[in-house]
């Protein structure tokens, strides 16, 4: 058990000493995950609200497919994106494989169904009420969308934070499309996996502490927003 306690001590020393490698990994992780969550959040919110309000044939089937896609296997998504972006793939000329952009693409594909599913579910339950209120007040499409964002603020924030949590904790897809290249595509999850396999537990623990802290802060933010909303 001593090596575990020593690992935690070394982990805190790494964080306090502002180790350049550790903080560059943290920085890249935050940039990639935040950008992915923002893109997926916008796409998921628009698609979720639109499909949640609109009546169309096959809506039940659509919902089942959407909820299934919320659990897409990350390694499968990573493999598909890698094939598309590889030199021999249809998008190989863009030379995006093993870049942060490729990681963002993979994470957006993973996160968008999650955000869409949450927003769709909320819209099906409460969306018609908000929509009718907006129409009664004489609002146009933009005004009604603003009303949605206001009335469903806590739920939409929860969807975004869920998406961010999915992105920042992802390892399979980003490992495949990013390659875990030091100083270029190495993020917190791949850093943890690599150091754990090498027996560098202190570095793994240090990054795990950061991940847990980010998760705690994100959830605290949502609960705070929900409290204000209620």
N, C-alpha and C positions, 0 to 999 in steps of 0.2 A: 504493500500500500504506500510505501514511502515514495516510490517513483511518481505516483499520482499527485501527492502533495508537492513534491519538487517540481512537477510539471506545471502546477498552478502558480507556484512562486515565480518560475521562469517566464511563464506567460504574462504575468502582471509586469515583470521587469521589462519584457519586450514592448509592451504597450506604453509603459511610462517612459521608456528610453526613446520613444518615437523612432523605432527601427524603420529605416527607409523602405525596405522591401515589404514589410508588413503593411505599412500605410499606403504604399502604391497599389497593393492588391486590394485594400479596402476601398481606396478611391475609385479604381476601375470598376469594382463590383457595384458601387453606388451609382456610378454614371450609367453603366449598362442596364442595371435593374430598374433604375428610375426612369430612364428613357423608354425602356420596354413597357413598363407599367403605364406610363403616360400615353403612349401610342395605343396600347391595348385598351386602356381605360376610355379613350375617346371613341375608338371603334366599337368597343363593347357596349358603351352607353348608348350610342346612336342606334346600333343594330338591335340592342335589347329593348329599347323604348319603342322603336318602330314596329318590330315584330310582335311585341307584347300587346300593343294597341290594335294592330291591324287584324281583321278577321280574314282568313284565307283557308282554302282547302288544304288539308294535310297539316294543320297546325299542331295537332297532337303528335304526329310523326316527327315533325320538325323539332318539337320540344324534347322528344326522346333522343333524337340524334344529337341535339345540342347538349343535353345532360350527359350523354355518353362521351362527347368530345371534351367535356370538362376534365375527364380523366385520361387524356391522351398520354401514352407512355413517352416520357422524355427522350429515351434513346431512339425510339422510332422516328420522332420528329427530327432529332438531330441527324439521323441517317438520311432522311429524305432531303433535308436542307443541304447536307454535305454533298449528296448526289447532284442536286441542282446547281450548287456553286462550285463543284470540282472543275478542274481544267477541262475535262471531257464532257461536263454537263452542259445543259442548255444555257446556263448563265455563267459559264466559266470565263467568258471574256471580261467579265466585270472584276475578276480577281479579288473576290471577297472572302474566299475560304481562308480560315485561320486568321480572321480579323475580328475586332470588336463588333463591327457591323454585322457579320454573320451571326454572332452571338445574340445580338439584338433581334435579328430576324427570327431566329429559332425561339427565343423567349416570347416574342409577340405572338407567334403561332400557338404557343402553349398557353399563354395567359388570356388571349382574346376570348376563347370559348368560356373561360371561367367567369370573366367579367360579364360577358353577354348573358350567360346562364343566370347569374345572380340578378342582374338588372331586368331580364325578361321575366323572371319569377315575381319580382316585386311589382313590375308594371302590370302583369296579369291580375295581381291581387288588388292593387291600389291605383293603377294608371288611369282607368276609365273615369274614376271619381275626379282625379286631378285634371284630366282632359276636359271633362264636362264643365268643371269650374272655370277653366281658362276660356272656354267658348262662351260661357255665360257672361264673363267679364269683357267679352269682345276682343280677346287677344288673338293675334296672328300666330303663325307657326313658331316664330322666334320667341314671342312672349310666352307661349305655352311651354316651349322647351325650358325657358328660364324658370317658369313656375314649377316644372318637374324638378329642376335642379334644386330649387328652394325647398319644396315639400318633401322630397325624398333624399335630402342632403345626407342624412346619417347612413342610409342604405347604400347610396352611391359611394360614399367614402369607404364604407366597409368593403364594397366590391373592389375598389381601387387598392386598398391596403391588402386585401386577400391576394390580388394579382401581384402586388409588389412582393409579398411574402413568398409567393410561388416562384417568382423570378429570382429573387436574391438567394433562395435556398436550392436552386436548380444546379445539378451537377452533370447528369448524363448528356444532355443535348449540348451544353456549352463545352464539355470536354471533347465531343466529337467534332464540332464545327470550329472551335477555338484552338484546340490543340494544347492548351495549358502552357503557352510559351512565356517564359519568364520576361517580365517587363513589357509584355505586349498583350497577351490574352489570359493571363493567370488571374483568376478571381478567387473569392474566399472559399467557395466550396471545393474547387479543384485544388486549391492550396492545402486545405484540410486533408483531402483524400491522399494527396501526394506525400505530405509530411507524416501522416499516419502510417502509410505503407513503408516509409523509411525509418520509422521509430522515433521521429522528432516530435514527441508528444507535446512539448511546451509550445511549439509554434501552432500545432493543431488546436490546442486548448485556447491559446490566445485568440485565434480567429473564431473559435466556437463561442467564446465570451462575447465577441463583437456581434456575431450573428444573433445570439440570444438577446443582447441589448437592443439591437435594431427591431427585433420582433416585439419586444416589450414596449418600446417607444411607439411603434406603429399602432399596436392595439390600444395603448393608453390614449393615443390621439383620437381613435375612433370612438372609444367609450366617452371621452370628453365631449366630442361633437354630438354623440347620441344623447348625452345628458342635457346639453344645451337645447337640442331639438325637442326633447320631451318636456 
